[in-house]
Amino acid sequence: MKCAHCRALLFKCDPDAIAGVIEIKCRRCGTFNCLRPASPHSTASRAAEGGNHCGSTFPPRS
C-alpha cells in the first residue's frame, strides 16, 4: 500500500488482509491515509452501522 499523496510505501500485505478501516500516517509527507477492506460486504456493514466515514486521504497536520 502506498501513500495517496507522495506514493511512499506505507506497508505490504496480502490481498484481502485488511479486515477493518485503517488510518495510517505517511512518515515522509505526513498525510493521513484511510484504507478500507477490499470486500464490499465489510464496507457495507460498516456503513449500515454508522461507522467512521473517512476519505481516502487527509491533508498533513501542521
PQR file of N, CA, C, O and H, with PARSE charges and radii, in Angstrom:
ATOM      1  N   MET A   1       0.856  -1.167   0.000 -0.4000 1.5000
ATOM      2  CA  MET A   1       0.000   0.000   0.000 -0.0000 2.0000
ATOM      3  C   MET A   1       0.904   1.233   0.000  0.5500 1.7000
ATOM      4  O   MET A   1       1.894   1.300   0.729 -0.5500 1.4000
ATOM      5  N   LYS A   2       0.538   2.205  -0.835 -0.4000 1.5000
ATOM      6  CA  LYS A   2       1.333   3.420  -0.960 -0.0000 2.0000
ATOM      7  C   LYS A   2       0.516   4.640  -0.576  0.5500 1.7000
ATOM      8  O   LYS A   2      -0.712   4.635  -0.657 -0.5500 1.4000
ATOM      9  H   LYS A   2      -0.266   2.152  -1.427  0.4000 1.0000
ATOM     10  N   CYS A   3       1.218   5.688  -0.157 -0.4000 1.5000
ATOM     11  CA  CYS A   3       0.591   6.954   0.209 -0.0000 2.0000
ATOM     12  C   CYS A   3      -0.099   7.560  -1.007  0.5500 1.7000
ATOM     13  O   CYS A   3       0.469   7.585  -2.099 -0.5500 1.4000
ATOM     14  H   CYS A   3       2.215   5.693  -0.092  0.4000 1.0000
ATOM     15  N   ALA A   4      -1.316   8.047  -0.822 -0.4000 1.5000
ATOM     16  CA  ALA A   4      -2.071   8.643  -1.919 -0.0000 2.0000
ATOM     17  C   ALA A   4      -1.486   9.989  -2.351  0.5500 1.7000
ATOM     18  O   ALA A   4      -1.742  10.440  -3.467 -0.5500 1.4000
ATOM     19  H   ALA A   4      -1.778   8.028   0.065  0.4000 1.0000
ATOM     20  N   HIS A   5      -0.709  10.630  -1.485 -0.4000 1.5000
ATOM     21  CA  HIS A   5      -0.157  11.949  -1.804 -0.0000 2.0000
ATOM     22  C   HIS A   5       1.230  11.859  -2.436  0.5500 1.7000
ATOM     23  O   HIS A   5       1.456  12.431  -3.502 -0.5500 1.4000
ATOM     24  H   HIS A   5      -0.501  10.263  -0.578  0.4000 1.0000
ATOM     25  N   CYS A   6       2.162  11.151  -1.798 -0.4000 1.5000
ATOM     26  CA  CYS A   6       3.546  11.127  -2.287 -0.0000 2.0000
ATOM     27  C   CYS A   6       3.985   9.762  -2.821  0.5500 1.7000
ATOM     28  O   CYS A   6       5.117   9.619  -3.282 -0.5500 1.4000
ATOM     29  H   CYS A   6       1.978  10.686  -0.931  0.4000 1.0000
ATOM     30  N   ARG A   7       3.116   8.771  -2.768 -0.4000 1.5000
ATOM     31  CA  ARG A   7       3.358   7.421  -3.263 -0.0000 2.0000
ATOM     32  C   ARG A   7       4.456   6.665  -2.499  0.5500 1.7000
ATOM     33  O   ARG A   7       4.994   5.690  -3.022 -0.5500 1.4000
ATOM     34  H   ARG A   7       2.196   8.888  -2.394  0.4000 1.0000
ATOM     35  N   ALA A   8       4.797   7.086  -1.289 -0.4000 1.5000
ATOM     36  CA  ALA A   8       5.760   6.368  -0.456 -0.0000 2.0000
ATOM     37  C   ALA A   8       5.123   5.061   0.019  0.5500 1.7000
ATOM     38  O   ALA A   8       3.917   5.007   0.257 -0.5500 1.4000
ATOM     39  H   ALA A   8       4.361   7.878  -0.863  0.4000 1.0000
ATOM     40  N   LEU A   9       5.922   4.027   0.154 -0.4000 1.5000
ATOM     41  CA  LEU A   9       5.420   2.737   0.618 -0.0000 2.0000
ATOM     42  C   LEU A   9       5.031   2.836   2.088  0.5500 1.7000
ATOM     43  O   LEU A   9       5.851   3.198   2.932 -0.5500 1.4000
ATOM     44  H   LEU A   9       6.902   4.072  -0.039  0.4000 1.0000
ATOM     45  N   LEU A  10       3.763   2.510   2.392 -0.4000 1.5000
ATOM     46  CA  LEU A  10       3.283   2.535   3.771 -0.0000 2.0000
ATOM     47  C   LEU A  10       3.469   1.176   4.432  0.5500 1.7000
ATOM     48  O   LEU A  10       3.991   1.086   5.544 -0.5500 1.4000
ATOM     49  H   LEU A  10       3.097   2.216   1.707  0.4000 1.0000
ATOM     50  N   PHE A  11       3.039   0.113   3.744 -0.4000 1.5000
ATOM     51  CA  PHE A  11       3.219  -1.251   4.228 -0.0000 2.0000
ATOM     52  C   PHE A  11       2.888  -2.227   3.121  0.5500 1.7000
ATOM     53  O   PHE A  11       2.301  -1.852   2.106 -0.5500 1.4000
ATOM     54  H   PHE A  11       2.616   0.186   2.841  0.4000 1.0000
ATOM     55  N   LYS A  12       3.270  -3.490   3.318 -0.4000 1.5000
ATOM     56  CA  LYS A  12       2.956  -4.558   2.380 -0.0000 2.0000
ATOM     57  C   LYS A  12       1.993  -5.515   3.063  0.5500 1.7000
ATOM     58  O   LYS A  12       2.087  -5.751   4.267 -0.5500 1.4000
ATOM     59  H   LYS A  12       3.747  -3.794   4.143  0.4000 1.0000
ATOM     60  N   CYS A  13       1.057  -6.070   2.278 -0.4000 1.5000
ATOM     61  CA  CYS A  13       0.110  -7.032   2.830 -0.0000 2.0000
ATOM     62  C   CYS A  13      -0.411  -7.939   1.721  0.5500 1.7000
ATOM     63  O   CYS A  13      -0.268  -7.639   0.535 -0.5500 1.4000
ATOM     64  H   CYS A  13       0.981  -5.878   1.299  0.4000 1.0000
ATOM     65  N   ASP A  14      -1.012  -9.045   2.122 -0.4000 1.5000
ATOM     66  CA  ASP A  14      -1.645  -9.952   1.179 -0.0000 2.0000
ATOM     67  C   ASP A  14      -2.991  -9.377   0.758  0.5500 1.7000
ATOM     68  O   ASP A  14      -3.575  -8.578   1.490 -0.5500 1.4000
ATOM     69  H   ASP A  14      -1.128  -9.290   3.085  0.4000 1.0000
ATOM     70  N   PRO A  15      -3.493  -9.770  -0.413 -0.5600 1.5000
ATOM     71  CA  PRO A  15      -4.834  -9.326  -0.812  0.2800 2.0000
ATOM     72  C   PRO A  15      -5.866  -9.768   0.226  0.5500 1.7000
ATOM     73  O   PRO A  15      -5.756 -10.859   0.786 -0.5500 1.4000
ATOM     74  N   ASP A  16      -6.848  -8.941   0.479 -0.4000 1.5000
ATOM     75  CA  ASP A  16      -7.914  -9.201   1.461 -0.0000 2.0000
ATOM     76  C   ASP A  16      -7.385  -9.358   2.884  0.5500 1.7000
ATOM     77  O   ASP A  16      -8.037  -9.999   3.708 -0.5500 1.4000
ATOM     78  H   ASP A  16      -6.937  -8.054   0.024  0.4000 1.0000
ATOM     79  N   ALA A  17      -6.216  -8.785   3.194 -0.4000 1.5000
ATOM     80  CA  ALA A  17      -5.646  -8.897   4.536 -0.0000 2.0000
ATOM     81  C   ALA A  17      -6.240  -7.869   5.497  0.5500 1.7000
ATOM     82  O   ALA A  17      -6.165  -8.046   6.713 -0.5500 1.4000
ATOM     83  H   ALA A  17      -5.686  -8.264   2.525  0.4000 1.0000
ATOM     84  N   ILE A  18      -6.824  -6.809   4.969 -0.4000 1.5000
ATOM     85  CA  ILE A  18      -7.384  -5.760   5.815 -0.0000 2.0000
ATOM     86  C   ILE A  18      -8.821  -6.123   6.165  0.5500 1.7000
ATOM     87  O   ILE A  18      -9.659  -6.302   5.282 -0.5500 1.4000
ATOM     88  H   ILE A  18      -6.886  -6.665   3.982  0.4000 1.0000
ATOM     89  N   ALA A  19      -9.098  -6.231   7.470 -0.4000 1.5000
ATOM     90  CA  ALA A  19     -10.435  -6.621   7.922 -0.0000 2.0000
ATOM     91  C   ALA A  19     -11.285  -5.415   8.306  0.5500 1.7000
ATOM     92  O   ALA A  19     -12.512  -5.514   8.319 -0.5500 1.4000
ATOM     93  H   ALA A  19      -8.417  -6.086   8.187  0.4000 1.0000
ATOM     94  N   GLY A  20     -10.678  -4.306   8.611 -0.4000 1.5000
ATOM     95  CA  GLY A  20     -11.403  -3.105   9.020 -0.0000 2.0000
ATOM     96  C   GLY A  20     -10.735  -1.877   8.452  0.5500 1.7000
ATOM     97  O   GLY A  20      -9.780  -1.978   7.682 -0.5500 1.4000
ATOM     98  H   GLY A  20      -9.682  -4.226   8.600  0.4000 1.0000
ATOM     99  N   VAL A  21     -11.236  -0.717   8.833 -0.4000 1.5000
ATOM    100  CA  VAL A  21     -10.672   0.545   8.362 -0.0000 2.0000
ATOM    101  C   VAL A  21      -9.357   0.803   9.089  0.5500 1.7000
ATOM    102  O   VAL A  21      -9.268   0.654  10.308 -0.5500 1.4000
ATOM    103  H   VAL A  21     -12.012  -0.635   9.458  0.4000 1.0000
ATOM    104  N   ILE A  22      -8.341   1.191   8.326 -0.4000 1.5000
ATOM    105  CA  ILE A  22      -7.025   1.514   8.889 -0.0000 2.0000
ATOM    106  C   ILE A  22      -6.684   2.937   8.508  0.5500 1.7000
ATOM    107  O   ILE A  22      -6.794   3.311   7.340 -0.5500 1.4000
ATOM    108  H   ILE A  22      -8.413   1.312   7.336  0.4000 1.0000
ATOM    109  N   GLU A  23      -6.271   3.735   9.475 -0.4000 1.5000
ATOM    110  CA  GLU A  23      -5.789   5.084   9.209 -0.0000 2.0000
ATOM    111  C   GLU A  23      -4.316   5.098   9.551  0.5500 1.7000
ATOM    112  O   GLU A  23      -3.938   4.822  10.689 -0.5500 1.4000
ATOM    113  H   GLU A  23      -6.182   3.432  10.423  0.4000 1.0000
ATOM    114  N   ILE A  24      -3.475   5.420   8.570 -0.4000 1.5000
ATOM    115  CA  ILE A  24      -2.028   5.392   8.771 -0.0000 2.0000
ATOM    116  C   ILE A  24      -1.425   6.698   8.262  0.5500 1.7000
ATOM    117  O   ILE A  24      -1.790   7.195   7.197 -0.5500 1.4000
ATOM    118  H   ILE A  24      -3.782   5.644   7.645  0.4000 1.0000
ATOM    119  N   LYS A  25      -0.493   7.242   9.047 -0.4000 1.5000
ATOM    120  CA  LYS A  25       0.155   8.499   8.693 -0.0000 2.0000
ATOM    121  C   LYS A  25       1.439   8.194   7.927  0.5500 1.7000
ATOM    122  O   LYS A  25       2.256   7.380   8.359 -0.5500 1.4000
ATOM    123  H   LYS A  25      -0.197   6.838   9.913  0.4000 1.0000
ATOM    124  N   CYS A  26       1.604   8.855   6.788 -0.4000 1.5000
ATOM    125  CA  CYS A  26       2.808   8.684   5.982 -0.0000 2.0000
ATOM    126  C   CYS A  26       3.984   9.331   6.703  0.5500 1.7000
ATOM    127  O   CYS A  26       3.907  10.492   7.104 -0.5500 1.4000
ATOM    128  H   CYS A  26       0.941   9.515   6.436  0.4000 1.0000
ATOM    129  N   ARG A  27       5.049   8.597   6.865 -0.4000 1.5000
ATOM    130  CA  ARG A  27       6.214   9.147   7.571 -0.0000 2.0000
ATOM    131  C   ARG A  27       6.994  10.127   6.708  0.5500 1.7000
ATOM    132  O   ARG A  27       7.788  10.909   7.231 -0.5500 1.4000
ATOM    133  H   ARG A  27       5.112   7.653   6.540  0.4000 1.0000
ATOM    134  N   ARG A  28       6.783  10.101   5.395 -0.4000 1.5000
ATOM    135  CA  ARG A  28       7.502  11.017   4.509 -0.0000 2.0000
ATOM    136  C   ARG A  28       6.829  12.387   4.435  0.5500 1.7000
ATOM    137  O   ARG A  28       7.478  13.411   4.651 -0.5500 1.4000
ATOM    138  H   ARG A  28       6.138   9.466   4.970  0.4000 1.0000
ATOM    139  N   CYS A  29       5.522  12.409   4.127 -0.4000 1.5000
ATOM    140  CA  CYS A  29       4.848  13.697   3.900 -0.0000 2.0000
ATOM    141  C   CYS A  29       3.848  14.065   4.988  0.5500 1.7000
ATOM    142  O   CYS A  29       3.377  15.202   5.021 -0.5500 1.4000
ATOM    143  H   CYS A  29       4.995  11.577   3.952  0.4000 1.0000
ATOM    144  N   GLY A  30       3.509  13.133   5.883 -0.4000 1.5000
ATOM    145  CA  GLY A  30       2.606  13.433   6.983 -0.0000 2.0000
ATOM    146  C   GLY A  30       1.129  13.307   6.649  0.5500 1.7000
ATOM    147  O   GLY A  30       0.284  13.620   7.488 -0.5500 1.4000
ATOM    148  H   GLY A  30       3.892  12.209   5.856  0.4000 1.0000
ATOM    149  N   THR A  31       0.794  12.854   5.436 -0.4000 1.5000
ATOM    150  CA  THR A  31      -0.605  12.692   5.038 -0.0000 2.0000
ATOM    151  C   THR A  31      -1.219  11.505   5.767  0.5500 1.7000
ATOM    152  O   THR A  31      -0.585  10.459   5.901 -0.5500 1.4000
ATOM    153  H   THR A  31       1.480  12.601   4.754  0.4000 1.0000
ATOM    154  N   PHE A  32      -2.460  11.665   6.243 -0.4000 1.5000
ATOM    155  CA  PHE A  32      -3.186  10.558   6.850 -0.0000 2.0000
ATOM    156  C   PHE A  32      -3.934   9.822   5.745  0.5500 1.7000
ATOM    157  O   PHE A  32      -4.750  10.417   5.042 -0.5500 1.4000
ATOM    158  H   PHE A  32      -2.976  12.516   6.135  0.4000 1.0000
ATOM    159  N   ASN A  33      -3.658   8.523   5.590 -0.4000 1.5000
ATOM    160  CA  ASN A  33      -4.293   7.689   4.581 -0.0000 2.0000
ATOM    161  C   ASN A  33      -5.293   6.777   5.274  0.5500 1.7000
ATOM    162  O   ASN A  33      -4.944   6.092   6.235 -0.5500 1.4000
ATOM    163  H   ASN A  33      -2.996   8.039   6.161  0.4000 1.0000
ATOM    164  N   CYS A  34      -6.516   6.762   4.802 -0.4000 1.5000
ATOM    165  CA  CYS A  34      -7.572   5.929   5.369 -0.0000 2.0000
ATOM    166  C   CYS A  34      -7.833   4.783   4.394  0.5500 1.7000
ATOM    167  O   CYS A  34      -8.281   5.011   3.271 -0.5500 1.4000
ATOM    168  H   CYS A  34      -6.799   7.319   4.021  0.4000 1.0000
ATOM    169  N   LEU A  35      -7.556   3.564   4.819 -0.4000 1.5000
ATOM    170  CA  LEU A  35      -7.682   2.391   3.962 -0.0000 2.0000
ATOM    171  C   LEU A  35      -8.843   1.535   4.430  0.5500 1.7000
ATOM    172  O   LEU A  35      -9.031   1.321   5.627 -0.5500 1.4000
ATOM    173  H   LEU A  35      -7.192   3.379   5.732  0.4000 1.0000
ATOM    174  N   ARG A  36      -9.620   1.049   3.473 -0.4000 1.5000
ATOM    175  CA  ARG A  36     -10.772   0.209   3.773 -0.0000 2.0000
ATOM    176  C   ARG A  36     -10.557  -1.172   3.188  0.5500 1.7000
ATOM    177  O   ARG A  36      -9.749  -1.335   2.274 -0.5500 1.4000
ATOM    178  H   ARG A  36      -9.468   1.223   2.500  0.4000 1.0000
ATOM    179  N   PRO A  37     -11.273  -2.178   3.702 -0.5600 1.5000
ATOM    180  CA  PRO A  37     -11.152  -3.530   3.153  0.2800 2.0000
ATOM    181  C   PRO A  37     -11.640  -3.577   1.702  0.5500 1.7000
ATOM    182  O   PRO A  37     -12.489  -2.785   1.294 -0.5500 1.4000
ATOM    183  N   ALA A  38     -11.089  -4.515   0.937 -0.4000 1.5000
ATOM    184  CA  ALA A  38     -11.483  -4.678  -0.461 -0.0000 2.0000
ATOM    185  C   ALA A  38     -12.845  -5.327  -0.589  0.5500 1.7000
ATOM    186  O   ALA A  38     -13.504  -5.158  -1.615 -0.5500 1.4000
ATOM    187  H   ALA A  38     -10.399  -5.159   1.268  0.4000 1.0000
ATOM    188  N   SER A  39     -13.288  -6.063   0.415 -0.4000 1.5000
ATOM    189  CA  SER A  39     -14.562  -6.767   0.374 -0.0000 2.0000
ATOM    190  C   SER A  39     -15.723  -5.795   0.507  0.5500 1.7000
ATOM    191  O   SER A  39     -15.762  -5.016   1.458 -0.5500 1.4000
ATOM    192  H   SER A  39     -12.752  -6.200   1.249  0.4000 1.0000
ATOM    193  N   PRO A  40     -16.688  -5.823  -0.441 -0.5600 1.5000
ATOM    194  CA  PRO A  40     -17.827  -4.912  -0.338  0.2800 2.0000
ATOM    195  C   PRO A  40     -18.726  -5.233   0.849  0.5500 1.7000
ATOM    196  O   PRO A  40     -19.421  -4.345   1.344 -0.5500 1.4000
ATOM    197  N   HIS A  41     -18.732  -6.487   1.323 -0.4000 1.5000
ATOM    198  CA  HIS A  41     -19.566  -6.883   2.457 -0.0000 2.0000
ATOM    199  C   HIS A  41     -19.143  -6.147   3.723  0.5500 1.7000
ATOM    200  O   HIS A  41     -19.992  -5.637   4.454 -0.5500 1.4000
ATOM    201  H   HIS A  41     -18.168  -7.209   0.921  0.4000 1.0000
ATOM    202  N   SER A  42     -17.846  -6.087   3.988 -0.4000 1.5000
ATOM    203  CA  SER A  42     -17.351  -5.422   5.193 -0.0000 2.0000
ATOM    204  C   SER A  42     -17.629  -3.928   5.157  0.5500 1.7000
ATOM    205  O   SER A  42     -17.999  -3.343   6.174 -0.5500 1.4000
ATOM    206  H   SER A  42     -17.156  -6.502   3.394  0.4000 1.0000
ATOM    207  N   THR A  43     -17.455  -3.307   4.002 -0.4000 1.5000
ATOM    208  CA  THR A  43     -17.693  -1.876   3.866 -0.0000 2.0000
ATOM    209  C   THR A  43     -19.177  -1.560   4.027  0.5500 1.7000
ATOM    210  O   THR A  43     -19.536  -0.584   4.687 -0.5500 1.4000
ATOM    211  H   THR A  43     -17.154  -3.783   3.175  0.4000 1.0000
ATOM    212  N   ALA A  44     -20.040  -2.378   3.429 -0.4000 1.5000
ATOM    213  CA  ALA A  44     -21.481  -2.154   3.520 -0.0000 2.0000
ATOM    214  C   ALA A  44     -21.971  -2.308   4.949  0.5500 1.7000
ATOM    215  O   ALA A  44     -22.812  -1.530   5.400 -0.5500 1.4000
ATOM    216  H   ALA A  44     -19.749  -3.170   2.893  0.4000 1.0000
ATOM    217  N   SER A  45     -21.458  -3.301   5.669 -0.4000 1.5000
ATOM    218  CA  SER A  45     -21.902  -3.496   7.047 -0.0000 2.0000
ATOM    219  C   SER A  45     -21.438  -2.350   7.933  0.5500 1.7000
ATOM    220  O   SER A  45     -22.168  -1.947   8.839 -0.5500 1.4000
ATOM    221  H   SER A  45     -20.775  -3.933   5.303  0.4000 1.0000
ATOM    222  N   ARG A  46     -20.261  -1.821   7.700 -0.4000 1.5000
ATOM    223  CA  ARG A  46     -19.759  -0.686   8.485 -0.0000 2.0000
ATOM    224  C   ARG A  46     -20.603   0.553   8.208  0.5500 1.7000
ATOM    225  O   ARG A  46     -20.897   1.311   9.133 -0.5500 1.4000
ATOM    226  H   ARG A  46     -19.668  -2.148   6.964  0.4000 1.0000
ATOM    227  N   ALA A  47     -21.000   0.776   6.952 -0.4000 1.5000
ATOM    228  CA  ALA A  47     -21.828   1.928   6.609 -0.0000 2.0000
ATOM    229  C   ALA A  47     -23.210   1.802   7.240  0.5500 1.7000
ATOM    230  O   ALA A  47     -23.784   2.794   7.688 -0.5500 1.4000
ATOM    231  H   ALA A  47     -20.761   0.161   6.201  0.4000 1.0000
ATOM    232  N   ALA A  48     -23.741   0.585   7.277 -0.4000 1.5000
ATOM    233  CA  ALA A  48     -25.047   0.356   7.881 -0.0000 2.0000
ATOM    234  C   ALA A  48     -25.018   0.602   9.386  0.5500 1.7000
ATOM    235  O   ALA A  48     -26.017   1.023   9.969 -0.5500 1.4000
ATOM    236  H   ALA A  48     -23.275  -0.221   6.913  0.4000 1.0000
ATOM    237  N   GLU A  49     -23.870   0.339  10.016 -0.4000 1.5000
ATOM    238  CA  GLU A  49     -23.711   0.546  11.454 -0.0000 2.0000
ATOM    239  C   GLU A  49     -23.503   2.021  11.789  0.5500 1.7000
ATOM    240  O   GLU A  49     -23.550   2.403  12.958 -0.5500 1.4000
ATOM    241  H   GLU A  49     -23.058  -0.003   9.542  0.4000 1.0000
ATOM    242  N   GLY A  50     -23.273   2.847  10.777 -0.4000 1.5000
ATOM    243  CA  GLY A  50     -22.999   4.264  11.023 -0.0000 2.0000
ATOM    244  C   GLY A  50     -21.582   4.481  11.491  0.5500 1.7000
ATOM    245  O   GLY A  50     -21.319   5.379  12.292 -0.5500 1.4000
ATOM    246  H   GLY A  50     -23.235   2.537   9.827  0.4000 1.0000
ATOM    247  N   GLY A  51     -20.660   3.663  10.997 -0.4000 1.5000
ATOM    248  CA  GLY A  51     -19.257   3.744  11.400 -0.0000 2.0000
ATOM    249  C   GLY A  51     -18.575   4.982  10.861  0.5500 1.7000
ATOM    250  O   GLY A  51     -19.216   5.841  10.255 -0.5500 1.4000
ATOM    251  H   GLY A  51     -20.873   2.934  10.346  0.4000 1.0000
ATOM    252  N   ASN A  52     -17.296   5.071  11.080 -0.4000 1.5000
ATOM    253  CA  ASN A  52     -16.492   6.204  10.658 -0.0000 2.0000
ATOM    254  C   ASN A  52     -16.426   6.250   9.138  0.5500 1.7000
ATOM    255  O   ASN A  52     -16.034   5.272   8.502 -0.5500 1.4000
ATOM    256  H   ASN A  52     -16.776   4.373  11.572  0.4000 1.0000
ATOM    257  N   HIS A  53     -16.809   7.383   8.553 -0.4000 1.5000
ATOM    258  CA  HIS A  53     -16.784   7.543   7.108 -0.0000 2.0000
ATOM    259  C   HIS A  53     -15.647   8.502   6.750  0.5500 1.7000
ATOM    260  O   HIS A  53     -15.876   9.693   6.539 -0.5500 1.4000
ATOM    261  H   HIS A  53     -17.127   8.178   9.070  0.4000 1.0000
ATOM    262  N   CYS A  54     -14.448   7.987   6.685 -0.4000 1.5000
ATOM    263  CA  CYS A  54     -13.317   8.857   6.368 -0.0000 2.0000
ATOM    264  C   CYS A  54     -13.000   8.774   4.882  0.5500 1.7000
ATOM    265  O   CYS A  54     -13.318   7.784   4.223 -0.5500 1.4000
ATOM    266  H   CYS A  54     -14.262   7.020   6.857  0.4000 1.0000
ATOM    267  N   GLY A  55     -12.376   9.813   4.366 -0.4000 1.5000
ATOM    268  CA  GLY A  55     -11.980   9.856   2.972 -0.0000 2.0000
ATOM    269  C   GLY A  55     -10.716   9.062   2.744  0.5500 1.7000
ATOM    270  O   GLY A  55     -10.191   8.452   3.675 -0.5500 1.4000
ATOM    271  H   GLY A  55     -12.117  10.617   4.901  0.4000 1.0000
ATOM    272  N   SER A  56     -10.225   9.058   1.540 -0.4000 1.5000
ATOM    273  CA  SER A  56      -9.039   8.274   1.225 -0.0000 2.0000
ATOM    274  C   SER A  56      -7.777   8.919   1.794  0.5500 1.7000
ATOM    275  O   SER A  56      -6.843   8.214   2.176 -0.5500 1.4000
ATOM    276  H   SER A  56     -10.652   9.554   0.784  0.4000 1.0000
ATOM    277  N   THR A  57      -7.739  10.251   1.855 -0.4000 1.5000
ATOM    278  CA  THR A  57      -6.563  10.931   2.421 -0.0000 2.0000
ATOM    279  C   THR A  57      -7.001  12.176   3.161  0.5500 1.7000
ATOM    280  O   THR A  57      -8.091  12.704   2.939 -0.5500 1.4000
ATOM    281  H   THR A  57      -8.498  10.824   1.545  0.4000 1.0000
ATOM    282  N   PHE A  58      -6.145  12.626   4.031 -0.4000 1.5000
ATOM    283  CA  PHE A  58      -6.350  13.852   4.771 -0.0000 2.0000
ATOM    284  C   PHE A  58      -5.118  14.710   4.578  0.5500 1.7000
ATOM    285  O   PHE A  58      -4.023  14.162   4.452 -0.5500 1.4000
ATOM    286  H   PHE A  58      -5.260  12.197   4.212  0.4000 1.0000
ATOM    287  N   PRO A  59      -5.240  16.043   4.548 -0.5600 1.5000
ATOM    288  CA  PRO A  59      -4.040  16.876   4.411  0.2800 2.0000
ATOM    289  C   PRO A  59      -3.167  16.754   5.648  0.5500 1.7000
ATOM    290  O   PRO A  59      -3.674  16.504   6.741 -0.5500 1.4000
ATOM    291  N   PRO A  60      -1.862  16.927   5.488 -0.5600 1.5000
ATOM    292  CA  PRO A  60      -0.970  16.835   6.641  0.2800 2.0000
ATOM    293  C   PRO A  60      -1.289  17.899   7.690  0.5500 1.7000
ATOM    294  O   PRO A  60      -1.672  19.023   7.367 -0.5500 1.4000
ATOM    295  N   ARG A  61      -1.124  17.517   8.939 -0.4000 1.5000
ATOM    296  CA  ARG A  61      -1.343  18.473  10.042 -0.0000 2.0000
ATOM    297  C   ARG A  61      -0.086  19.246  10.310  0.5500 1.7000
ATOM    298  O   ARG A  61       1.007  18.683  10.243 -0.5500 1.4000
ATOM    299  H   ARG A  61      -0.814  16.603   9.202  0.4000 1.0000
ATOM    300  N   SER A  62      -0.203  20.512  10.611 -0.4000 1.5000
ATOM    301  CA  SER A  62       0.969  21.359  10.869 -0.0000 2.0000
ATOM    302  C   SER A  62       1.356  21.317  12.321  0.5500 1.7000
ATOM    303  O   SER A  62       2.320  21.969  12.722 -0.5500 1.4000
ATOM    304  H   SER A  62      -1.091  20.969  10.665  0.4000 1.0000
TER
END
